[in-house]
Amino acid sequence: MTERDERPRVKGRVFSHGPALSILAVHSYYRQQGGEDVSFTTDVALLRASGHRVVTLTASNRDLDRQGPVRRAANAVWNSARADDVGQAIAAAAPDIVLVNNLFPGLSGSVLRAAADAGVPTLIAVRNYRLACIAGTLFRDGGPCETCLSPAARPLALTRRCYRGGVAESAVALASQAVTRRYLYAPTTYFAPVSGHVGVFLRELGVPAGRIFVRPNTVLPVPTPGTAADDVVFAGRFEPEKGVLEAMEAFRRSRRPGDRMTVIGDGSLRATVAARSGAGIEVCPPSPHQAVLARLARARMTIVPSLWPEPFGRVAVESLAQGTPVVVAARGGLSEIPEHGVSGLITEPTSVAGLTAAVDEMLHEPYWAADGRDRARERFEAHFSPSIVAKRFDETFAAILGRRGADGAAQPADPADPADPADPADPAGELGAGAAAS
């Protein structure tokens, strides 16, 4: 467990929109770095640049490799040591807010219990669907799956082996989910979904609207816009839900002489992806984040054809920040990122013809190499820039802290929100939480 207390590394309060606060930011890093890890480090940097004092308390899911299977499973469900760490950090730092990111499996819901016991408001960044789906994706067998939005159906995740394809693994994930859920409806718990789509998901689970504060991801530092080349870039995991094979097929069908495609990533489909390389398609292994950003800046377009309902789609916003237009799937939070026909194109990913048409247009219509790049950057600055997101943070903090009584005790979010609300669809409180496991 790593604990750090650092002041902002920039002079002044660059993105200040409210009073400086003390914040404890908690996160367990994935085995393989992904968008949630980048978003956590970006949030910390943004909060510090806004003048807040941020103490980070982090773990890594790689640490689990040093534990035996029984201990690893037990800690995923309830990690007393991590709860003690959080309690001690709260006592030492006296935070105004605890910002919680990924808990599963490295930290567990014990973190939420420690914050609730201390009476400190907790803001949970929701960047996946593990509140209801142990896989975190609402995706199964090549298509969307919303079975576990119903509490009564969640045991099916065990028989279907939804977490890493194993019965034992799925059992641990379900147990962790059930235990963690007990602390989600404490009067000090609030939620920061990464998109409006995820906000709707939370409402469907019974979270009161007054406890939900939508806040998108941002890119920090803000890059200088790049210059278009003639290639398509896909950057992401080589997994069925990411649509990498669909992206390659769409490029193959729309390709003209001189067009190129760069596919960056790794995953279970690596052999299939490699077999389909050539003919203008280059496959590259995972690269440092900054190298991927530089590659996006030089692209004609970025394609994000996810088949699952992406909660957000970080690479799409990173592309807009570079001034590179995007083709995205009409799935989840992705469809909230570009303005269709202006800064990007939104298409149905399961329609190869539709995806091909979008790729063909963006590769070969002059608008997308000129004005479309300006509009892409403008879209980022208007909706996803650090200043915009910092303002959302401070507005959220003000709303949460404004609900506390004069004696420091948390108050209900609204008159209709009881002090210990039950999920109307899950009165026993047996759902689960956390972020997508590595």
Helices and strands as residue ranges (DSSP letters): E 2-6, E 22-29, H 35-49, E 53-60, G 61-66, H 69-77, H 80-93, E 97-100, H 110-118, E 122-126, E 139-140, E 143-144, G 147-149, G 151-153, H 156-159, H 167-181, E 189-193, H 196-204, G 209-211, E 231-235, G 240-242, H 244-254, E 260-264, H 270-275, E 281-284, H 289-297, E 301-304, H 314-321, E 326-329, G 332-336, E 344-347, H 352-364, G 366-369, H 371-383, H 386-401
